Amino acid sequence: MARRLISAGTLVWLTLLVAPPAAAEPVHHAVRLHRDDPRPAGDLPVGIAPEWQQQPQPTGRRRTSRRARRRAQRRGWEEATPPATINGIDVVLPVAAHSRLRIDHRDIPYGTGSPHHRFNIFLPGGCRQGQLPLVVWLPGADWSTIDRNDCPILWLTSHGYAVASVGYRPSSVGHFPAQRDDCRAAFRQLAEDAALWGIAPDRIAVVGQAGGGHLAALLGLDGQPVGAAAPTASEPAVRIAAICSLSPFTHLPTLGPDHDRASSAASRLIGGPLPELREAALAASPLGYASPGDPPTLLIHERTARLVPVSQSERLHRALQTAGVDSQLIIHDEMKPGITADSRVGRLLLAFLDRTLTAGTVSIVVHDAAGQQDGG
């Protein structure tokens, strides 16, 4: 009988054809699970995780991110304040930045509505009840450059405060009292629209540094209401409840020889050399307005401040104490790192606001870096 030779490749093929399959792990078909798949984990095929684990491709992630941004923008506009009339002008109040921590409204007109007559207001995000205390920041170190967008106290919104940053005419555009009148008009607008912003018109504090600190003290101490121009029984005059001035100008005639020159910032503010316009310099000095009944005042002054000598805050503090006003003076070596939430100045400011705007009148004692007691 003739034999046929079987090649090695054919023999292997025949063996695989007739041999029973070896035991192996069960093979499951790929199952695409949805995020909200209602089946319990025990009903899922073996080897399939109960969570949705498929990761989007990079292009998909970018597309999803763009869609999320568009949804957030739509929600921000929907949650913005409806169109309102402010100072006789119909404006829409868009939300420039909406997050859990803060809601920003920018370029709100007041006064004449000129580019200098604008303010920004920042509100705590999320749910809130009742009226918010308001802290108004007055920018400008020497009244010449006014940038309302540079507001170092925005972190106060995370502590439940509304914050407004007010622009006003610089000294190159108008001489004093233009700056005071602009700020007063801005306060009036904020007070009239208190219900629109959800702020408490009787709990308004004003804060500023150097030139802004000068205006803060002037507005709080001059005794003029900052509320409605013609107060009524239903709309009483609104007065500033607390003042915090950082290294402020308080008495222009005694700033020193360098400030007496016509080119100095203080001389440009009043329109001429301080010695020649002494009456105007006195009218622009907060020191002359200290009187009983003035709001609580916190003065924080840098000991080595080059622009404003520390004697300016010392003189105002003594005048306020003599008038029986709740006044605190903190003198320290340097302002760095500024008015941040974790700086000493920031902590002093927050404690002062908590005491004067939210917790009633409770006396506190603060010690300076040398351990000397300060305060009224």
Residue pairs with C-beta under 8 A, 6 or more apart in sequence:
6 14
26 46
28 45
28 46
28 47
28 48
29 45
31 44
31 45
31 48
32 54
33 44
33 48
33 50
33 52
34 52
35 52
37 52
41 50
44 50
56 64
72 98
75 98
76 94
76 95
76 97
76 98
77 94
77 95
79 95
79 98
79 103
80 92
80 93
80 94
80 95
80 105
81 93
81 105
81 196
82 93
83 90
83 91
83 92
83 93
84 90
84 91
84 93
84 193
84 196
85 91
86 108
86 109
86 110
86 189
86 193
87 109
87 110
87 111
87 113
87 189
89 109
89 113
91 108
91 109
93 105
93 108
94 105
95 103
95 104
95 105
96 104
96 105
96 106
97 103
97 104
98 104
98 125
99 125
100 125
100 126
101 124
101 125
101 126
101 157
101 158
102 122
102 123
102 124
102 125
102 154
102 157
102 158
103 122
103 123
103 124
103 125
104 120
104 121
104 122
105 120
105 121
105 122
105 123
106 120
106 149
107 118
107 120
108 118
108 119
108 120
108 121
108 189
109 117
109 118
110 117
110 118
110 119
110 185
110 186
110 188
110 189
110 190
111 117
111 182
111 185
111 186
111 189
116 146
116 167
116 168
116 169
116 170
116 173
116 182
117 167
117 168
117 182
117 185
117 186
118 148
118 167
119 148
119 164
119 165
119 166
119 167
119 186
119 189
119 190
120 148
120 149
120 151
120 164
120 165
121 162
121 163
121 164
121 165
121 190
121 197
122 151
122 154
122 157
122 162
122 163
122 164
122 165
123 132
123 157
123 162
123 197
123 198
124 132
124 157
124 158
124 160
124 161
124 162
125 157
128 160
128 198
130 200
131 194
131 198
131 199
131 200
131 203
132 160
132 161
132 162
132 197
132 198
132 199
132 200
133 160
133 161
133 162
133 199
133 200
133 203
133 204
133 205
133 353
133 357
133 358
134 161
134 162
134 163
134 164
134 190
134 197
134 199
134 200
134 203
134 204
134 205
135 153
135 156
135 161
135 162
135 163
135 164
135 204
135 205
135 206
135 207
135 353
135 357
136 163
136 164
136 165
136 166
136 186
136 187
136 190
136 204
136 205
136 206
136 207
137 151
137 152
137 153
137 163
137 164
137 165
137 166
137 207
137 208
137 212
138 166
138 168
138 183
138 206
138 207
138 208
138 212
138 213
138 215
138 216
139 146
139 147
139 148
139 150
139 151
139 165
139 166
139 167
139 208
139 212
140 146
140 147
140 168
140 170
140 208
140 210
140 211
140 212
140 215
141 209
141 210
141 211
141 212
141 307
142 171
142 210
142 211
142 265
142 307
143 170
143 171
143 179
143 211
143 214
143 265
143 268
143 269
144 170
144 171
144 172
144 265
144 268
145 170
146 167
146 168
146 169
146 170
147 167
148 165
148 166
148 167
149 165
150 165
151 163
151 165
152 338
152 339
152 340
153 163
153 207
153 339
153 349
154 163
155 340
155 341
155 346
156 163
156 350
156 353
157 163
158 341
159 350
159 354
160 358
161 353
161 357
162 197
162 198
162 199
164 186
164 190
166 182
166 183
166 186
166 187
168 178
168 179
168 182
168 183
168 186
168 215
169 178
169 179
169 182
171 179
171 265
171 268
171 269
172 268
175 269
175 270
175 271
176 269
176 270
176 271
176 280
176 283
176 284
177 283
177 284
179 215
179 269
180 215
180 218
180 219
180 222
180 284
183 215
183 219
184 219
184 224
184 226
187 204
187 206
187 219
187 226
187 227
187 238
187 240
188 226
188 227
188 228
188 229
188 238
190 197
190 199
190 201
190 204
191 201
191 204
191 226
191 227
191 228
191 238
192 227
192 228
194 200
194 201
201 227
201 238
202 238
202 241
203 241
203 357
203 358
204 226
204 238
204 240
204 241
205 240
205 241
205 242
205 243
205 244
205 353
205 356
205 357
206 216
206 219
206 220
206 240
206 242
206 243
206 244
207 213
207 216
207 243
207 244
207 245
207 246
207 349
208 214
208 215
208 216
208 244
208 245
208 246
208 248
209 245
209 246
209 247
209 248
209 339
210 246
210 247
210 248
210 249
210 307
210 308
211 249
211 265
211 269
213 245
213 246
213 247
213 248
213 249
214 245
214 248
214 249
214 250
214 284
214 286
216 243
216 244
216 245
216 248
217 243
217 245
217 248
217 250
217 286
217 297
217 316
218 284
218 286
218 289
219 226
219 240
220 240
220 242
220 243
220 294
220 295
220 297
221 243
221 286
221 289
221 290
221 291
221 294
221 297
222 286
222 289
223 289
223 291
223 294
225 231
225 237
225 238
225 239
226 238
226 239
226 240
227 235
227 236
227 237
227 238
227 239
228 235
228 237
228 238
231 237
239 295
240 295
241 295
241 296
241 356
241 357
242 295
242 296
242 297
242 298
242 352
242 353
242 356
242 357
243 295
243 296
243 297
243 298
244 297
244 298
244 299
244 300
244 349
244 352
244 353
245 297
245 298
245 299
245 300
245 313
246 300
246 301
246 335
246 339
246 345
247 300
247 301
247 302
247 305
247 307
247 308
247 312
247 313
247 335
248 286
248 299
248 301
248 308
248 312
248 313
248 316
249 255
249 266
249 285
249 308
249 312
250 285
250 286
250 287
250 312
250 313
250 315
250 316
251 285
251 286
251 287
251 288
251 312
251 315
251 316
252 259
252 266
252 269
252 270
252 274
252 281
252 282
252 284
252 285
253 274
253 275
253 278
253 281
253 282
253 285
254 311
254 312
254 315
255 264
255 266
255 274
255 308
255 309
255 312
256 309
258 264
259 265
259 266
259 267
259 274
260 267
260 273
260 274
260 275
261 267
261 273
262 268
262 272
262 273
264 274
265 307
266 274
266 281
267 273
267 274
267 277
269 284
270 277
270 280
270 281
270 284
271 277
271 280
272 280
274 281
282 288
286 316
287 315
287 316
287 319
290 316
290 319
290 320
290 322
290 323
290 325
291 323
292 323
292 324
292 325
293 325
294 320
294 323
294 325
295 325
295 356
296 325
296 326
296 327
296 352
296 355
296 356
296 361
297 316
297 320
297 325
297 326
297 327
297 328
298 327
298 328
298 330
298 348
298 349
298 352
299 313
299 316
299 317
299 327
299 328
299 329
299 330
300 313
300 330
300 332
300 345
300 348
300 349
301 308
301 310
301 312
301 313
301 314
301 329
301 330
301 331
302 310
302 331
302 332
302 333
302 334
302 335
303 310
303 331
303 332
303 333
303 334
304 333
304 334
305 335
310 331
313 329
313 331
314 329
314 331
316 327
317 327
317 328
317 329
320 327
320 376
321 327
321 376
325 376
326 361
326 363
326 376
327 376
328 352
328 364
328 366
328 374
328 375
328 376
329 374
329 375
330 348
330 366
330 368
330 374
331 368
331 374
332 344
332 368
332 369
333 369
335 345
337 343
338 345
339 345
339 346
339 349
340 346
341 350
348 366
351 364
355 361
355 362
355 364
363 375
364 375
365 373
365 374
365 375
366 373
366 374
366 375
367 373
367 374
368 374
